[in-house]
Each structure stands twice: as C-alpha cells, then as structure tokens.
C-alpha cells in the first residue's frame, strides 16, 4: 500500500511539472539568468504574439546636410512628427557632430553605451555586421522580420536579390535597409557637356575617346563662347568622382579600384589598360584640354567657370550639376544649355563597358541593438515605412503640404519645387527623406520630379547605358581580414592618389608606370585582391 501511495504521488508530481513546463515557467532554456524570455527565440518556437508600437526609442543617426541646413534634429522632420502622431512612439534622436560621424560611432560601440536603434552605413564597419552580432552589439533580425515586419517581408519576398544583399555572410539579416526601388534611381552622375557649344560648332555628341579629343580640341581653339578670346577651358576632370562615374577610364573596361571579370577580382590601377588611360589624360593635359585647376576643391571657383561661360565639360549630378546650373543661367541669355554625355567607349557603336550605377542596397539602414528592451515593437515601428502609407510619408511628406495626389500620382507642391528661399533638396528635407536615405524604399516618382527638366531625364537615360557587369557588389572583409585589408589599402590609396595626378600633370613620366605597379604590389595589393576575392565568393554563395 505504501508503495502504491509513493507511485501515486510521483504521478501527480509528474503531471504538475508537465503542466508547469507547458506554461513556459519551468526551465532556463528560453530564458536569461533573471528568468526573462529571449524575445527572438521565444517567437521562433510559437505563434507570433501581437505587439504594439514602442512607447519610446533612442535613435542614433547622422543628420543629413540637407536637413541640417534648416533643422536641428531629425525629430523636426514632418514625416517623423506624423509617424509619432500615428504610432504614439516618442523618439529621442541622437546626432553625431558633423565631420566626426565615424569616430563617434566607433566610440559609441566600443563603450557599450548604445541606443535602441542605430542608422548607419554598415558596409564601412570593420569586421562587418557579423562581428557586431557576434560581440552582442546588434541583434539578428531574420525571425523578427518574418513575424513582425510584413511590409519589409513582402518587399524581400518579391525581390530575392534584395534579401541576398541585406543578408550577411553568416546568414544574418541585420538591418532595415535603405533600398532604391527602381533601376532609374541607381544612376545619377556622369559626364556633362555644353550642348549649345556643340551646336554652335556643328559637332555631334562625343561617344568615343577619339571623338572626345576632337570635341575638346574644338572647344579650345574655335571660340565656342563667342567672345573672341581664347579663354575656353575644355574639360574639368574630377578624380574624386572617378570611382563613381568611371569617366573616360571606364572605356577601357576597368575601374580605379576593385572590379571583377566573370567572378575574378582585379585591381584596376595595376592593369595595362590603366597605363593607356594615363597616357591619354596626360596628353590631353599637355595639350591644354584639361583645366590646370582640376584638383581645386573650391566649389565657388567651378561655379564661376561654368556660369562665366568658360568651361565646356565636367562630371556631375543630375541635380547639383545639370539642374542647378541650368537654373542659375536661366534668363541670362546666350543660349546656355547642358546635356548628359554618354558613357565613353573605345570603339564607335559598342556599348560602353562601365558607367555610374549604384547598388539598390549600399549597406545603409537601421539596426537594432542588444540594449533594446522591446525589439518586437521596434521591428513593427520600423516596418511601417515599408508599407504604402509609410512609403508615401517618407518619400513625399505630408499630403496637402508637401505633395498632392494628382490622378494617383504623388506630386510635390510648390512648397518643395518652387520654394523662394530653399533649393528643392533642402525644402524636401523638412518633410521627407527621399532626397538622401533612411530605412524605407526610395520611390522612382521622387526622382522623376527632382530631375524633371528634359535635360536631366535625357542625362539619366544616357548614363544608364552601360554594361556594368564588372562592378563589384557591396561586400565586406570579415573580422579576420579587416585589419590587414585596411592596413594595405590605406598605404595603397595614399600612394595611388599622389601618383595619379603626377602622371596626368606630367610630373611623373608615363614610362615610370611599371615602377608604380611594382610599388603597389610591394604594398600587398595582391593580398588585398585575395581578400576581396574571398568576400566576393562568400557573397556569391549566399
């Protein structure tokens, strides 16, 4: 009888423990040392719980220069004010001092004094996002997005290439990304030429290196500005934009940094084609076709040369280049006109090998830190921007103020497009973020209106015409590779910048190119290429 009682009590205790286990109050497997459940892990094992928006958030982000021109804090942007009204979430924005953003980021991360959310360019972080997840700075978002971010999940499901881009080498999604949602948004910089000078001299649009030489020579010798003086400056090079637009260099199918041919990584400046590029630029410089002031960073100087009718061609953007100068010269007579010139090829009729083309995802976005006490609610809050209402809000601002719906098309009002005291980029930055970046999908209709002049639209179409199959995706060395890679490339980049301009200006003869290559190899460039190759291989295997 006694044994039967013991057995009965044991069965009762087992039943009670089983019930306790089912309620989640028993073990430590899903809990921390204080008995609190890990939200991300708990959600993986059951039906996602309903969550609301967070009451408050701390949010670290650089204040874009277009916004800081008139605002002190991102909380003053009308889109964020409307978001607070709709969600009830009060956001305390933290902005690093202008010019020391990366240092501020490094100090913040190393101190462990983290906000709830960090918006940053994660491609520039040493060791990459996997290191930050591994050391407990950021949290993995894969499961949280699946369960609490239906808008972003829909975007990723419909665009698998986006998912690949925002997934790390270790399979972690770490960011609510800034995505350019249309190919039309990926190209915005290239060669710009005086169309009225071409027309006056009876010249066609140059497409090849040889045709450019002919046009620039005519600009120098044939008085296209019509003042009877030999004051024309045919071309301004901009080495600072070369990595972006590949101007002239792209005709040889190489870049000034790393590129890939059928999955094999190469470094442009040590290729034989780079010598041909340098020979061409050096000859043009010696012939007076390139502005001797081309290294000047004085924007007022370039404004003066363009608006004083002396500069024939340069590289620039659709907005601050074509749009801005056309606006500055409007009503001043003389027929001033600009056009986007096609990317350059070596042979007439061939598709240009390279031009400017951004990636839909460049590494920029909002990540959630390990200090965030309510990641599910934060995910829901961030996800709002990827839905229809949130997309309109962060691309166009406030309906009735910064835009109106016209036949289903969100059309910026004159408060944005014809603001008496602000350029369009600064006026828009008071309301929305389409003019720079943030955790949302940029809308093509923003660019269609920002670059609304026919010259701007034509330029974008011209600059989009390039193969661009040799461009590298956004990749990062891993933690083990980062320090060595940075050490090599700091030395290489410093030497390259110095020698590039010496070759162009004739200070260093072109026959020293082989010595230049050997010096770069001696700095470890082949090891850097191997690191880039490993990173590309990891990316391709995602």
N, C-alpha and C positions, 0 to 999 in steps of 0.2 A: 504493500500500500504506500509506504514511504517512497519507494522508487517511482511509483506511478505519479505521486504528487510532484516530485522533482521534475519528471518529464513534462508534466502539465505546465508547471511554472516556466520551464525552459521554452516551451512552445509559445506561451503567452509573451514572454520577453522577446522572442524572435519576431513575433508578429508586430509588437510595438516598435521595435527597431526598424522593421521594414517600412512601417508607416512613416516613421520619422525620416528615414532615408528618402522616401518619395517626396517629402515636403521640402527637401533641399537643406535641412538643418543639421545633417549628421556629420559629413566628412569635411576634409580640408581640400579635396581635390579641385574644387572650383572656387576656392576662397583664398584670401591672403591670411597673414598671421593674425589679423584682427577679426577674422571671420566674415569679411566683406567679399561678396562675389565679384569676380573679374567680369565686367560687363561684356567685353568682346567674346570671352569664352562661353559665358552663360548663354548668349544668344545663339551660338553655333549649335547648342545641344537641344534647343526647343523652339517653339513658335516665337517669333519676334514680338516683344512686348510693345504696346502702344506707348509712344513717348511724345511729350510736348516740346516746345521750344525752351531753350535755357533762359533763366531769369537774367543772367548777366554773363559777359565774356570779357576777358582781356585779350587783346588782338594786336600783335606786333607787325607793322608793315611800313615800308618806305613810302612817304608821301610824295607822289609823282610831282614833277616840277610844274606841270600844267595846273595841277590842283593847288600846289603851294604858292603859286603866283597870286592867288586871291584868298586862299583858305589857310587856317592854322592847323586844322585837324580833319581827318577823314570823316569824323562824325558830323561835319558840316555839309558833306555831300548830300544832296537832296535824296538820292537813291537810298542811302543808308538811313536817313531820317524816316523815309517812308517804310523801310524794312522794319525799323523799330516799332513804328506805329502798327504794322500788320502782325508782328510776331511777339511784341512785348519784350524783346530781348534788348537790354541796355549794354552797349559795347563801349568799353574803355580802350580807345586806340592808343598805342604806344608807337612813336615815330623816332627812328634814329636820326642823329644830326646829319644834315646833308653833307655828302663828301666822305663820311666815315661809316657808311652803312655796313660794309663787310666786317670792319673792325668791331662795330657794335654787336653784330650778330655773333661773331666768334666769342666775344666776352660774355654775352648772354648765355650761350650754350655751355661754355666751359664753367661758368659759375653755377649752373643748375637752377638759376632763378628764372624760371620760364613762365611765359603767359599761357593762356589756354590754346591760342592759335598763332601760328607764325606763317606769314605770307612772304615768300622769298623765291629767288631763283636757285633751285636745289641742284642744278647741274654744276654750279660753281662751288659746291661744298666738298671739302676734302674728304675722301673716302666714300662719298656718295650717300644716298639715303639709307642703304642697308646698315651702314655703320651707325647712323643716328638711331635707327630702330634697335639695333643690337645693343647699344650702350644706354638705352632707356630714355633717349631724348624725345623721339617721336613714337607714335603707335601705328601699327599696321591697320589698314582701313578696309581690306578686302571684304570681310564678313559684315562689317558695319555698313558699307555701301550697299551690299546685297540686301540687307534687311531694313535699312532706314533711309536710303537715298534713291528712291525710284526714278527720279528725273535724271540723275547722272548715270544710273544703271542703264536706263533706256538709251542714252547717248552712246555709252560704251558698247552695248549690245548691237546697236545699229552701225557702229563704226569700230570693228575689231582692231584696226590699226591704231586707234586712239588708246585702247586698252593696252596694247603692246608698248606704246610709248610711255605710259604712266606707270608701268609695272617695272620694278627693279630687277636686277639680275637674279636675286634670290626669290623672286615671285611675289614681292610685296607691293601692293598699291599704297602709296604713302602721301598722296596729295589730291586735293580737289583742284583740278588743273585749269589754267587759262588755255582755252582752245580756240584757234582760228577756224571757224566752221565752214570755210569755203576756200577753194584754191585762189579765188580773186583777192583774198586777204593776205596771201603769202608773199606777194610781190609788190614792192612799193619804192624801189630805189634803182637807179640806173643812170646811163648817160643822157644828158640833156643838151640840146643844141639850139642855136638861134635859127629858127625856121625862116625868119624874114631875111637873114643873111644868105641862106641857101637860095631862096627865091630870087634875091637881087642879083646874085652871081650866076644864076641859071644852073645850079648844082642839084643833083639828086641826093637823097638821104644816104649817107655812107653806111655800108654794111660790112666791109672787109677792112683789114689793116691797111691795105694798099689804097682803098678809097678814102679812108680817114686821112691818110697822108696827103692825098690830093686836095681834099677839102680844107684841111688845116693850113696848107701852104697857100691856098687861095685866100683864106681869111687873113693871113699875114700880109699878103702882097697886093691884094686887089681892092682895098679900101671899102669893105662892105658897110661900114658905118657912115660913109659918105662925107666925112668932114675934111677930106684932103690931107689928112695927117696919117703917118704910119704908126698909129697908136693902138692898133688892134692886138689883143692877146688871144691867140687861137684856142688854147686849152689850159685848163687848170686840172692837174692831177690831184687826187686826194688819197694818199697812202692809207689814211685812217679808215677809209671806206672800202679799200681793196678786198679785204676779207669778205665783205658783204656782197659787193656787186660784181666782183671779178672783172672790172672794166679793163678791156684790152687783153689782160692776162688770160681770161677765160677762152679766148680764141685758140690758144694752144692746148686746151683741154686739161689745164692744171689750175691749182689754186695757190695762194701764198701760204698755205698751211697743209693740213692733212686732207687727203681725198682718197677715194677708193675706185679701183677698176676691177669689176667683176668680183668684188669681195676682198680684194687685196689692197691693203693700205699703203699709201705712198706719201712722201713729204715733198711738196711742190718745189720749194726753193733749191733743192739739190738735183732737180731733173734737168736734162739738156734743154728742154723747152723753155725753162726759166732763163737760161742764158740768151735765147733768141728774143724773149720779151725784153730783157735788159738792154740788149743791143738796139732794139727798136726804140725804146724810150730814151736811151742815151743819144741816139741820132736825132730824134725829134727835139730833144732839149738843146743840142748843139745848133740846130737849125732855127732856134727861136720859136718853135711851135708850142713849147710848154712854158707856162708862166714861171719866171725865175723865183717868184714869191710863193711857189706852190706849197711850201712847208709851213707858211704862216697860219696860225690858228685864229687870227683876228677876223671875226665874222663881219665886223664893220668894213674891213678892207674889201672883202669879197662882195658885200652888198654894194659898195661904191663902184667896183669894177663892172658889175653886172648892170646896175642902174645908170651908170655913166656911159653905157653903150660901147664898152671896150672888150668885154670877154665873150668869146664865141661858143665855148662848150665847157661843160663841167659835169660832175656827178652830183646827184642829189635825190631828194624825196619828192613824191607827188605833191605833198602839202607844203612843206617849208621850202621846197625848190621851185617847182613849176607854179603852184598856186600862189604862193607868197609873192614871187617876183612879177607874175602877171598882174596881180592886184596892185603892187607898188607902182607899176608902169602904166596902169590904166588911165586913159585920158591925157597922157603926156605927149601923144603924137609920135611920129616916127615909125609906126607900124610894128613896134616891138612884139615879137612872138617867139614862143618856145615850143619845142617838141621833144618827146622822149625818143631817143635814137635806139635802134635795135641793138641787142647784144651782138658782139662782133664775132665774125668767123674769119678763117683764113682764106676760104675759097667762096666765090660768089655762088649763091644758091644753096649752100649747105646750111643745115640747122645749126645755130650756134651751140657749141658744146656746153657752155656754162653761163649762167647769169645769176642775179639775186633771186633766191627763193628760200623763204623761211620754212621751218617745220611747223606743222599745226600745233605742236607742243614743244616749247623750248626749255622746259624744266621749271617754269614758273607756276606757282599756285600756293594754296593754303594747306598747311599740315596741322594736325592736332598733336599736341604734346602730351607727355605722360603725366603732367601736372593737372590736366583737365579732369575734373571730377564727374563730368556728365558727358562723355563722348557721344552717346547715342543722340542726345538732344542737340549737340553741336553739329553732328552729321546732318540731322534733319534741317537745321538752320542754314547750313552751307548749301544743302541740296536745293533750297528754294530758288537759288539763282539759275539753276539749270532747267527749270520749268518755263512754261510760256510767259507767265506773269513776271517772273524774276528776270527772264531774258530781256523782256521789254524794258523793265525798270533799270537794269544796269547797262543796257546799250543805248537807251533813248531818254531815260529820266522820267519826268512827271508828265503824264498826259494832260494837255491843256496849258502847260507852261513851256516845257522844252520840246514837246512834239505833239502833233495831232495825227489821228488816224484818217488818212485820205484814201478812200477806196481800198481799205485793208492794208495800206502801206504806212508804217510809222514815219511821219515826215517832220523833220526838225522845223521848229518855228524860227522866226526872225530873231528871237531872243538868242538863238545859237548861231544862225547863219549870217545875220547882219547886225551883230552887236556893235554898238557905236564905240564902245571902249575896250572890247576884248577881242582877240583873234578867236576863231572858231574852236580851236583846241582848248583854250582856257575857259571859254564860255561853256562848252560842253562839260568840262571837268567839274563845274559847280553842281552839275546834275547827275552825271553818269560817268562810267569808266571805259566806254568803248574806245576812247582815244588813246588808251595805254593798255592796262591789263588788270586782271583780277581773277578770282575763281568763278568763271562763267564762260559761256561760249560766245565769242565775238560774232556779230551779225553782219553779213555782207551788205545789208542795206545801210549800215553806218558808213562804210567806205564809198558806196555809190553816191552818197550825199556829201561826204567830206571831200571827195575828189570828183566834184560834179562838173567841172569845166571839161569841155570836149578834149582839150589838150591833155588833161590828166587821165581821162578814160583811155585815150589812144596810147598814152605812155604805158599804162599798166598792161594793155594788150600786147604792146611791142616787147616789153620787158619779160612778159610771161613766156615768150617764145624762145625756149632753150631746152636742150635735152635734160640737163641737170641730173643725169643718172650717176654722176661721180660724187655728188655731195654726200657727206657723212651724216648719219642720223645723230640725234643727241645722245651721246654716250659718255660714261664717266669711268675713270680708273677706279678699281676697288681700293679698299683700305690699305692693302699691302703695296699696291702700285703707286698710290697717290704721292707720297713724299718724294720718291725717286723721280717720278714724272715731272713734278713741279720743279724740282732742282734742275733737271736737264733743260726744260723749256724756258725757265727764267733766263738762263745763260744764252740759249739759242735765240730767243726773241730779242734780247738786247743787242746781240751781235747782228742779227738779221736787219733790224730797223736801221742800225748805223750804216751797214754796208749797202742796203738797198738804195739809199739816197746818194751815197758816194758813187755808186755805179751810174745812176741816172744822170747825175750832175757832172760826170767825167772826172771827178776827183780820184776815183779808182778806175784804172783801165779794165776793160772787159776781159782782157787776157789773164786777169787775176781770178777769174770765176772759178777755175779748178781749185785754186788755193782756198777760196771761200768755201767751196763744198767740203774740202778736206778738214777745214777748221770746224765746220758744223758737225761733221762725222766724229771728230775728236771730242766734241762736247757730249756725245752719246745719243745723237739723233736716231741711230738705228735701234737702240734700246727703247726710245720713246715710240718709234714706229711699232715695235713689237707689243708694247703696252696698249697702243691704240688698236692694233690687230686683235689682241685678246679681248678687248672691250667690245669691238665690233662683232666678233664671233659669239660672245655671250648674248649680245643684243639680238643677233640673227637667230639664235636658238631659243629665244623666249617663246 
